[in-house]
Amino acid sequence: MSPRIAIQGFSSRFQRGQAALLSSRIKALKRCIPQAEFSVFASRPEIGLDQRDVRMLESTVRLSSPRKMLGSLLLFLRCGLWAILRKYFRLDVGLLVKEERLQELRRSDVVISLGGDTLTVDYGILAYLAGILNYLFPVLLHKPFVIYAETIGPFKGRLPRWVARFFLNRVKLITLRDEESEKELRGLGIRTPFYVTADSAFLLEPASPQVVKDIRLREGIGEGDRPIVGMSVSKLVSRFGFLDSRDWSSRYSRYIRLMAKVVDYLVDAMNATVIFVPHNIEPWAGGDDRVAADDIRRLIKNRARVLSINGEYTAEEVKGIIGQCELFVGARMHAVIASTSMRVPTIAISYSRKTDEIIGNMLEQKRYVLDIRELDYDRLTSKIEDVWAHREDVRRDLAAKTGLMKKRALWNAKLVGELLDCSR
């Protein structure tokens, strides 16, 4: 009988970072467990991964409306009551878990996470608790749950640390994509086996050169002798920088003015063609990177030399586009993973610990990581000049390091395969 693997924590294919994680994990798991069947729990299942052999279901926790929040809470209470009755009274009250998503989890042989960095208070206590709540469903249903290549922490305060310790000691296996998360787990006294591996998106294969060529023609990106500089910009990341401005609107205004000035520098000083490559086109909650790109373009002097990718493309296609660049400046971490794994010299603008750890430490590119809280024109252009001057050395370093990251990323799937073998 084919092993069944459920994946929790997916958003939508419009979030290309998540799409890269999901696609690369499924392929790696199929490589190690060839007969595996997959179901994916997504907050937007109607915008799921376009794969016929993957079943898409709605996430067990939804926060998009009061009605969805109430439905999630009631579903959790039903699941919790079933777990209590089973543990303390040896009663399996099937009616309590007679719901499509719960039944799918119960049929699964293992459930794995796809949050990236939801297990942290960096994005607010509500988002943190919602992530824990979502992952508690398989734990309550007595299914082996795997934290798969995540960044975990930081946890500020007694309650977040207690919740983390309670939850993480009840999962079956933890793999981590950075060493700082390992320190976090050691500090919490976690008993569950954990390993430092690598982000699964390093395994994502880019689209073929012909597909990328077709996209370039469609998007009006011609051939030429000017260097192509790719940029990943985001409205959301601006909230973490320019902290001397109190409101998000003014922070965003300063961010787009700065990035417009940097684009003008790239065009004038480097004679470059600049391409905005959106890595998130979700139209809700300010997530669409094309909006930020358009806002920046309106402030640029030489717009004829600046293009923006506007179509809907897969994570593989976007990675192929990024691989055509000779230099990349990225605010989205998985856009930066795409560029570095394609050996493109990259400046990473860090808005959370994950970028510092994965790009700065794991890839040893700390010299080319810039904290958004320190972002200004002089610092950014100085790093651009530095990486451009040393681009051949950087390419060689990235070739060696990303090769190692791919091997470590595949280790995640091998560990899940070993877990399934032991549980049979």
N, C-alpha and C positions, 0 to 999 in steps of 0.2 A: 504494500500500500504506500502511495506517495506521501512523503512528509508534507504537512501543511504549515506554512509560515505566515503569520499575520504581522503586519507592520503598522505601528501607530505613530501619529504625530505629523502626517503629511498635510500640507496646506493645499496647493494647487500647482499645476504645471506652469502657471504664469509666474510663479516664484522659481526662477531657474536654479537658484542655489539648492532649494529643496528637490527640484526635479533631478538635478545632478546627483544628489545624495541617493534618491530613490532608484534611479536608473542604474547607477554604479553598484548599489547594494544588491539589487536583484540579479544583475549579471554575475557578480562575484559569488553570490550564494548558489546560483545555478551551476557555476563552474565547480564548486565544491560539493554541491548536493544536486546532481543533475535532474532527479525526478521531482524536485520540490514544486509545490503549488503555492501561489501567493494570493493573499487578500490584503488590501490597503485601506486603512481608515483615514479619511481626509476631511478637512473642514469644508472643502468645496469639491465633493466627489464628482459633480457634473463637469468640473474642469480638471479631471484626473489625468494620469499618465495614459497616453494613447497606446496601450498594449492589450491585445485581445485576451491574453492568458493571465491577466491580473484582474481580480475582482475588486471593484471600488465600493466602499461603504462610507456612510457618514460617520464622522468622529463621534466617540462616546461623550465628549465634552465640547459644547459649542457656547461661545460667549457673544455671538453676533446680535442677539436680541434678548430681552427679558424672557420671552417664551422659550427660547432655546436654552437659556441658562436654567430655567425651572425644570425643563425636560431632562437636562443633564443631571441635575441634583436628584430628581426622582428616580432616574435610572440607577444612579450610584447607590441610593438608599435601598432599592430592590436588591441590587447585587450584594451590598453589605449584609442585609438581612439574610439572604441565602447563605452567605459565608458563615454567619454566626450560627444559624440553625444546623448547618452541616458539621461545623467544628464541635459545638458543645452538645448537640442533641442527636447527631448522626442522622439528620433528616435532609434528604435531597428534594426540596420543594421546587420541582421543575417549573411550576407556573411562574415563580418569581423571576426566572431568567429566560422565560419564553419570549424572547425578543431577538430580532434578526442579528443585531450586532453582537449581543451576548452569546448567541448560539454559535456565531462564527468564531468568536474567541474560544469557546469551549471545544470546538472541533479542531482547533489549531494544536500542533505539537509544540510549537514555540512561538513566542511573540517578541518582536524586537522594536526598539525605539527608532524614531527618525526626527528628533527634535533639534539636533545640532547643539544648541546651548540654551534650552528652556529650563534646565535645572540650575538656575541662578536667580538672584534677586536683582541683578543689574537692570532688568527691564520692568521692575515693579513686583511687589509681593503678590498681587492678584494673578499676574501671568505665571509666576512661579508655582503658586498653589494650584492653578488650573492645570499646569503641566503634570504635577504630582498626581492630581486627581485622575487625570486621563490614564496615566500609567498604572494606577492602582487597580483598575478593572481586571486585568489578567491575573494580578497577584491575588485578589480576592477570589477569583475563579480557579485558583490553584493551577495555573498554567505557568510553565517556566518563562520568565521574562528576562530579556537581555537588554541592558543599556549598551547600545552599539555605537562605538566611536564618537562619544560625546565629549563636550567640554562641560565640566561640572564645577559649580561655584562661581564666584565667591558667595558665602552665606553670612550675612551681617545680622547679628542678633541671635538670641537664644532660640526663639521659635523656629526660624528657618533652619537652624542647625539641627534642632531636635527632629523636625519633619524629615530632613534629609537623612539623618541617621536611621530613623524608624523605617523609611522607605527603602533605602539602599541596602540595608541588612536583610531585606526580604525578597530581593531579586536573585536570580540564579547566576548571573555572570555580568561583569562590567568591563567594557573596553573603552579606552580613553584616547583622545586624539592629541593630547598634550601632557607635558610633565607636571605642569602646575596643578592640573586636576588630580594627578596622582598624589601630590602633597596634600591636597584638600582632603582626599579620602583617608589618608594616613592620619591626618589630624582629627578626623571624625571617629576614627577607630572602626572603620568598616570591615566586617568579617567576610563579606562576599568576595570571591576571587576577582581580582581586577588586573588588567594589563594595559600598558601604553602601546598603542598600535599607531594608526594614522587615519586621517579623514578619508572616507571612502571615495570622495569626489576626485581624488588623485587618479582613480582607475577609470574615470569617464573617458571614453574614446571620442575624439572629435569627428564631425561629419567628414565625408570624403572631400578631397580637393575639388572635384567636379561640382558637388552640391554647394560648396562654399563659393565657387566661381559664379554659379547661377544666382546665389543670394546677392553677391556683390553687384552683378548686373542689374538685378531687380531693385536694389537700394541706391543705384547710381554711384557706386564706388568704382571708379575706373582705375586703370593701370597708370603708373607714372614713376618718375624718378625721385619724387619727394618721399621722405620717410613717413610712414603711417603711425600715428600715435593714437592708441585706443584709450578711452576714458570711461570709467564707471562712476556715475554720480548718483546721489540719492538725497531726496528731501529728508528722509527719516534720520540719516546719520548726522544732520546738522543740529539736531537737538542735543547732541552730546558735546558739541564744541561751542566756542564763543560764549563761555559761561558768565562773562561780565554783562551780557544782555539777558534780561530777565525772562522775556517771553520768546517762544519758539519762532514766531513770525519774524522778529528782528534778527534772530540767529540765522534763520534761513536766508534772509535778505543779504546778510553779510557773507554767507557761504557762497551764494550764486555770484555775487559781485567779485569775490576773490577768485573763484574758478573761471569766470569770464576773463579776468586779467591774466590768469595763467594760460588759458587757451590762446590769447593774443600773443603771449610770450612764445609759445610753441610754434605758432604760425610765423611770427616775425624773426625770432632768433634762430630757430631750427629749420625754417622753411618747410614745416611739416604740414601734412593733412591730418586733421583731427577728426576722429570718429567716436561719437558717443555710443556706447554699447550697453543698452539697458539690461540689467540682470533680474529685474523684478518689474512686471507689467500688471500686477494686480491693481485693479482700479479703485480699491477700497482702502481706507485708512492712510491715505497719502503714500501708498506703496509704489505707484507707477513712476519708474525712473525716467520715463520719457518726458514727464512734466518738468522735472528738474532740468533735463537737457534742453528743453524748449525755453525755459526761463533764462538759462545761461546764454543760449544762442542769441536771444534778443539783446543782450548786452555786449556782444562781441563785435569788434570793428570789421573784421574780414570774414563775413559769414560764408562767402563762396568757398572758402577752404575748410569749412567745418560741416560735417555731415552727422546725421543721427539715424541709427537703425530704428525703424518704426514698425516693421512687420512682426508677426508672431512666429517665433522659431523655437525649436527644441533646444534643450541644454547642450546637446551634442553639436548642433548647428552654431549656437552662440560660441561654444568653445572653438570651433573651427574658424569663426570670424576673428576671434581674439588672437588665435595663432598666426594670423596674417599680419599682425602689428609688429613693428620693430621696437616699440616702447609702449608700456601700459601704465596708467595711473588709475588705481582702483580704490573705491570706497566700500564696495561690496566684497566681503571676504571670499566668497566662492567665485566671483569674477577674477579675483587675484589668484586663487588656486588654479583656475583655468589658465591664466596667463603664465604663471610660474611653471606649471606642469607642461606647458608648450614651449618652455625655455625662452620666454619673452622677458627681457629686463623690465622690472616692475617696481614702481613706488606704491606701497600699500598705505592707505590712510586708515589708521586704526581707531575704531570707536569703542572697542571692548577688548577684554583680555584675550579672546580667541585669536585675533589677528596677530597680536604680539607673540603669542605662544607658538602658533602654527607656522606663520610666515617668518617671524623674527627668530625664534629659537629652533624649532624643528627643522626649518629649511636653512637656518643660519643666514638670514637676510635682514638681520636687525638694523644694519646700516641704512637700509632702504625702507624702513617702516617709520611713519610719522604719526604721532598721536594727534588726533583731531583737536584736542585741547591746546595743542601747541601749533596748530596750523596757521601759517601766514604765508604771504607771497615769497618772502626771502628764503624761508626754510624750504618751502616746496620746490621753488625753482633751483635752489642750490642742490637738492637731492636729485632733481632731474638732470642737471648738468653732470653730477657725479656718476650716476648710473649710465648715462649716455657715453661718457668718456671711458668707462670700464665695461662696456656692454659685452665685449667678447669674453672677458673673464667671468662676467656674471652668467652668461649662457653656459659656459663650461661647468661652473659651480651648480647651476640649476639642473643640468643634465645628470650629474652625479647624485644630487640630493633627491630629486624627484623620482629617480629610479629606485632608491631605497624606500621612499614614501609609498610607492606602489606595492612593493613587497610587503610592507607593514600593513597597508590597507587591506590586502588580500588575507592577511592573518585573521582579521575580524571574522570573515566568512568561515575560515577553517576552524576557528574556535566554536562557532555555532554548529558546524558539522560534527565536531567531537562531542558537543553537548547532546545533540540529537542521538548519536550512536550510543552514548552512555545511558540515555533515558529509555531506550528500547529494551 
